[in-house]
Amino acid sequence: MVARGLAGVEFVEEVGGDLKFKRKKFLVLMDSIGCGEVKVLILAHRDRLTRFGFDRFKHYALSNGCEILVLNQERLSPEQEMVQDLMTITHCFSARLDGLKNYRKRLDEALKENEPSCT
């Protein structure tokens, strides 16, 4: 980092679905870029920040004076990218279905607990 003249480097990590927009640290990053507070954004991998729409994000960053530096430039074939995207979407919706099942189960339990008894 020092070789490029980068000082005041801040590392930001966020565990979360890259399909979700409402990620706290991601939104703070977007706001900081929009205010011109971030001059260089260094990413380990291109698809870790956004699964879809990276080019749109890059345009936003560049138009706000933020350079994007991607360390791992590995490129997949279009077929490999499509398979990874499909697997990501499938995983995301599968997790949502599991969440709905748990929600319904808790709701049913709560309703049974609050049922008036006929004694």
N, C-alpha and C positions, 0 to 999 in steps of 0.2 A: 504494500500500500504506500509506503514511504517513497518507493522508487517512482511512483506516478505523482508524487507530491500531494497525496491525500492525507490530511490530518483531521483529527476530530471524528474518527470513524465510529459509528454506532451500529452494533449488531442487533438485528431485530429478528426474532423467531416467533412463529405463530403456528400452533397446531390447529388445523381446521380444514374443512373441505374447501378445495380451491374452486368449487362450483358456487359457493355461497358468497354473496356480496357483503353481507353484514358481518364482517370480521373486524373486530375493534382495531387491531393494529394496522390492518390493511387500510381502513378508512382514515386513520391518523396519518398514515403515509401519503395517501391521496391528497389530503388537506395540506400537508407539508410541502408536497411537490407543487400544488396549486398556488401556494404562497411564495414559491421561489426559495424555500428554505433548504431544499435538497438539491445539490449540484451534481452529484454522481450517485447512482443507485447500482450497487453491485449485487448480482444474483448468482447463486450457485448453479441453478438450472433455469432455463427459460420458462418451463411450464410449472415451476413451483409457486410462482406468484399468481398466475392466472392460467387455468387450463385452456380456456377459450378467450379469445379477444386480446391476446398479447400484443398484437400489432396496434390495436386501438389504444391500449395502455401506453405503449411505446410512443405513439404519436402525442398523446396527452403529456407525457413526461417531457419529450423534446420541445413541445410548444411552450412549456413552462420553464425552459432552461435547465432541464435535468437530463444528463447523459446516462444511458443505461449500459452497463458493462456486464456481460454474461460470461462467467468463467468456464462453464462446461458447454462447449459448442457442438456437442454430439447431436447429430441429426438422424432422425428415424425416417424410414421410407414412408410414403403416404399410407400404405397398408398398415404398418406398425403403429403409426400415429392414430389411425382410425380404430384399431383394436384397443389401444390404451384408452382412448377417449370413451369408447363403448363400455369398457370395463369400469371406468371411473363413474360413468353415469349409472350403470347397473348397481354398483356398490352404493352410490348415494341414495338411490331410490329404495334399495333393499334396506338400508338403515332407516329410512323414513317409515317403511312398512313395519319394521320391528318396533319403532317408536309408537306408531299408531296402535299396534297390538297391545303394547304395555299400557298405553293411555286408556284404551277401552277396558282392559282388565281392571285397572285401578278405579275407573269410573263405575263399572259394574259392582265392584266390592263396596265402594262408597254408597251406592244406591241401596244395596242390600242391607248395609248397616243402618241406614236411615229409614228403612221401610217401617211404616207403622205396624205394630203387631196387633192382631185381632184376638186378644185374650179376654 
